[in-house]
């Protein structure tokens, strides 16, 4: 997973569209898992989509990845209730 990222601190004036990779993700459609790898954290974690309740009317939840918590393995149980995303209006 880490072999496909652009290293942190890399800059190329001839290719301004290339920037450092902060997150890498892989979706496994056979196990319904979504894997995450942060360039700033040492371990890979995943969300088991079979453990997430997508039914209408359930609370909106989020996984806060901007914390000091270093998720590892299955992070599905770490989702917390959150406010829904507000779309911009014209």
Secondary structure, DSSP 8 states (H G I E B T S, - for coil): -GGGS--TT---TT-TT-----EEEEEETTTTEEEEEETTSS-EEEEEGGGS---TTS--EE---SSS----EE-GGG-EE---------
